[in-house]
């Protein structure tokens, strides 16, 4: 049974690691945390030029449509990419201090969650201008979707970080998979355009239905309980699978590091 003193010590350590992840990434940069917002916005601008001006795709409010999916995707992809090498990158800390190793993964995910929270006001502004505006459904859906995405992302990050500690090729594999997953996730296109026969394969994508749920909330002020239910189920699967891999391979972590 964990005492209150131990709980406080672990909580303080997790907060310290999270703060480190946030501050070190933007240390000595002029814009600081603004880069977490500027990157997807510039990315959206490039896609707007490519799809709306050059390819002339006829979709109303395409920038809003794209950003409503890109901000959650950026949180996920950045967390997975950074967490993959988090154990290797903190070898000295792991060998010097005794603490739960998964704190490093959770801290990375929390750091990217903070960046995502800075994007919420931008989505509120876009919703007021182009959409239905933020409504009461946001108060329920946004925290719920944050929890679901945090759980799913943490599970995947746990697996990739520990697997990369054992098999260093994992870092390169994750980079390729993230690039492919971007196009296999309804970010630049709506999920409804995917033929019904192929949507079953999207169940293996932890972000597919979650992104669709985010977009429905941001753009239409609608809670898509079907997509949320699917996302909740898949998030639990990915979390427990990642936790299992982390615990099994973690028994030999000190040896491989």
N, C-alpha and C positions, 0 to 999 in steps of 0.2 A: 504494500500500500504506500503510495507516494505521499510524503508529508507536505505541508504547506510551504515549508522552507525549500524543499527540493523542487516543488512545482514552480515557485517564484524564480529560483535559480535557472531552471530550464527555460522558463518564459523569457527571462531577461536575456539569456544567451541567444534564443531564437530571434528576438527583436534586434539584438546587436548584429547578428549575422545578416539579417534582412537590411538593416541600415547600411551595412558595409557593401552589400550587393548594389544598393541604390546609389550610394555616394561614389564608390570607386569607379563605376562605369562612366560617369560623367565628370570625373575629376579633371580639372584643368581645361575644361571645355567652356566656351563663352556662353553657349545657349543652355547648357546643362540638361535638365530633364525635358526641355522643349524638344530635344531631338527625338524622344519617344513618340511625339505627336507629329513632328515634321516629316519623319521618314515615311509613315503610311500616307500622309497627305500628299507628299510629292509623288509617291507611288501611284496614288489615285489620279493625280493630274496626268501622269504619263499614260495610264490606261484610258482616261477620258479622251485624250488626244488621239490615241490609237483606235479606240472603238467608236467614238462619237464623230470625230472629224475625218479620220482617214477611212475607216471601214463603214462609217455612217449607220451604226446600229440605232434603230429607232426605239429608244426606251426613255421614258420620262424620268427626270431626276436621277440620271445614272450615277452621278457623283455621290449623292446621298445613298443610293442603292449599294454602291461599291464600298463606301466607308462604313456602312452599317455592318458589313461582314468583315472588312479588313482590320478594324480595330480589335475585335475578339480574336481573329486569326493571328495578328501580330503578337498578342499576349501568349497564345499557345506556342507558336513557332519559336519565338525568342526564348521562352522558358525551356522548351525541349532542347534547342540548340545549345544554350548556355549550360544546362544541367548535365549534358552528356559528358563534358570534361570537368565537371565540378569536383569530383573526388580526386582525380589526378592533379588538378590545379591547386588542391589544398592538402597535399601529402604532408608537408611539415606541420600543419595544424592538426591533422588527424593523428600523427605519430607523437605529437607533443602533449596534446590535451585529450582527456577522455570525455567524450560527449556522444549523444546519439548521432550517428553518421547521416541519418536521413534529414537532420536539421539543415544541412547544407543544401539539399534539394528543395526542401520546403521554403527556405529563405530565398532561393532564386525565384521560385514561383511567386512568392509574396511580393518580391521586388517588381516583377513584371505586372502583377495585379495592381500595384500602386500606379504604375505607368498607365494601365488601362483605365483606372479611375479618373485620371486627368483628362481622358478622352470623353467621358460622359457629358460634361458641359458642352462640348462641341456637338455631340449627338442631340442634345436638348435644343441647341440653337438651330440645327438643321431640321429637326422635327417641327419646330415652330414655323420655320420658313417654308419648308417643302412638304411636310407630312401633316399628320393629324394633331401634332403637338403632344407633349408628355401628359399622360393621364394617370388615373389612379392605378391602372394596370402596371405601370412602371414600378410602383412601390412594391408590388408583389413579385413581378417577373424578373426584374433586374437582380435583386439579391439571390433569388432562386437559381437563375442562370449562372451567376458568379460562383455559387457553391458547386453546381454541377460541373462547370468547366474546371474549377480548381481541383476537384476530386479526380476527374479524368486526366488532367494534365499532370498532377502529382504522381499518379500511377505510372504513366508513360515515362516521366522523368526519372522515377526510381529505377525502372527497368533499364533505361538507356545508360544512366550514369554508372550503374554497377556492371552492366555488360561491357561498357567501354573500359572499365578498370581491368577487366579480364582479357578482353579482345579489343586491341587498340584500333582495329579497322572499323569499329562501330561508329566512330566519329564521322568517318567519311560516308558510311552507309546512311546515317541519320540525315546528313546534308542532302543526299540524293532523294531519300524518301520524303523529306519535307518539301522539296521542289515538286515532286510528283503529286504529293498530297494537296498542294495548293490548287492544282488543276482538277483534282478529283473531289474538291470541296466546292459547293455552290457559292463561290465568291464573286466571280465575274459573270455568272449566269444564275438564274433562279432554279431552285430544285425542281420546280414544276416542269421545266423544259426537258428533264431527263426522262427517257421512255420508261414506262411503268415496269417493263420486264427487267430493267437494269437497276432499279432503285433498291432492290434487295441487297445488292453489293455495297450500297452506301451504308448499310448497317455496320459494316466492318470499319467504317471511317468514324472516329470518335467526334469529329467536328461537323459532319454533314448536316444532321438534323438540328444540332445545337446552333449552327450558324443561321439556319432557316428560322429558328425560334427567336434569335437575337434580332434578325431583320424584321420579323413581323411585329415585334415590340417597338423597335425604333421607328419604323416607317408607317405602321398602321395602327399602333397602339392596341395591338391584339395579342392575347396570350394563346399561343398554339400549344394546347395541352398534349396533342398527339406527338409533336416533335419533342416536347419537353419530357414526356414519358419515355420515349425511345432513348433520348440522350441520358436520362437518369439511369436507365438500366445498363446502357453501355458504359457509363462512367464508373459504375460499381464493378463491372467486369474488368475494365482496364486497371482500376485501382488495386483490386485484390490480386490480379495477375502480376502487376508491377511490384506489389509488396512481397509476394511470394518469391519472385526472382531476386529481389533485393535481399531478402532474408537468407535464401539458400546460398547465393553466391557470396553474400557478405561474410560468411563464416571463414572465407579464405582471403578476405580483403587485405589484411596486413601482410600476407605472403606475397600477393601480386603487386602491391605498392612498394 
